[in-house]
Amino acid sequence: MGSSSPFLGPAGIRRDLGQLPCSGWPVRPGKKSAFEYTAAELFIRYQFGQWFPAQYKPALGCAVTWQLDYLFWSYDAERFSPEVAAILKYMRTDFVNASTLRQMETFRKARESGKLTERMLENAIGFIKGFRKPDMCGITGSTDPARIELVEVSTEGQLAPTRKELQEKIAQLRTQVVPPAMAEILARALQGRYTAATRGIEVAASPFRPSLRVCPLPVPSVKVKDMKGNQVKGPFGNDVTRPLRYDWICFEPTFADPSGTGEDGLVLYHIHTISLEELQQYKVPPELLRDAQQIVQRWYTERRGPQLLPELLPVWTKYERTFDDDTMRLFAYGAAGLVAILALASLYGIAALTTAALAGGAAAGSAVLEPQLIGFVAALGTISQVTSDATEAAQALSGFAQAGLAQGRK
């Protein structure tokens, strides 16, 4: 075909061959920052936190933990489920000695004063991992047996050690948490305090898989001005900004095994980054992206119909005739990157809160991490919803492009 495009066609999205649909987008090498791997975990925790209670109802009998939750939170489920309360009690037993409490208090003070740094976050996570706590887990007492499901999040290059770590944590919970928790549950039942709803506790790698596989990351941005030099305003009256590059966490490596389904308990990722100059080399029409981004923003704020496809069809029809073969293949088979581009561009234009939350952490490498971390946490719901909308938009564009290729474009 003589094409230089990295998006060569259907082989690029055949998960049964262990090939990733994001393979045409540049993967950033090197070590991930403390914020980046924390953001990856938080984005998965947000999804897992919705998925787990939906699997094991009633939701009041479920708790979803994240490794730093032990430093800050209690759970409503402890008040509604004696089984969950007993399990969490013995999972917390590491955090009762004087040195541990001092470490937790130091972390809390830095967080509350806005002086939390990358190094302090890295140390805190390393500190928690030293107690062999799972990255996150779901606990429910509404089944018999009760269940503890584990999820570990890691970079794709750490698959083997992460798998080993997952098995070690499962074994530790089975030997150090389940026996005393189950003994307490049965003892309280025998004392007539309540009727035990479970006759055992099962610990397993979770069958959860991320439904959103792209997490846009904060990046430097500039304010958008019109042809007359006036600041462009968003739908909430906020200044519209645009990213100077696109960075995103990509969870497609989770599904890179030969079956294309991934492994229970393991969520893997890498990070893509592409500059505006590089994006131009991919021949992505900026006008189409701008129009599609505006549709995603409007979709988020107005919800005008049951799906995005009818909204996008006129945009696609307007620009399709100008595409060369490489551009058609990018839209057909490069949907993962398009999701990130549409989501990140849309997030910077949607609302003042989200813009401030993301822009607050745009200076990567800043000594103080707090604005970035707190802004990201505050915007998680918005990030997830916009990413979901961007995913739908990218899938629609991919469908249009694949249809065009099938009609005779080689």
Secondary structure, DSSP 8 states (H G I E B T S, - for coil): -----S--SGGGG-GGGT--TTTTS-B--S---HHHHHHHHHHHHHHHHHHHHHHSS-GGGEEEEETTHHHH---THHHH-HHHHHHHHHHSGGGGSHHHHHHHHHHHHHHHHT--BHHHHHHHHHHHHTTT--SEEEEESSSSSEEEEEEEEEEGGGHHHHHHHHHHHHHHIIIIIHHHHHHHHHHHHHTTS---S-S-EEEEE-----S--EEE----EEE-B-TTS-B-B-TTS-B-EEESEEEEEE-GGGG-STTSS--TTEEEEEEEEEEHHHHHHTT--HHHHHHHHHHHHHHHHH--SS-SHHHHHHHHHHHHTT--HHHHHHHHH-HHHHHHHHHHHHHHHH-HHHHHHHHTT-STT-SB-HHHHHHHHHTHHHHHHHHHHHHHHHHHHHHHHHHHHHTT--
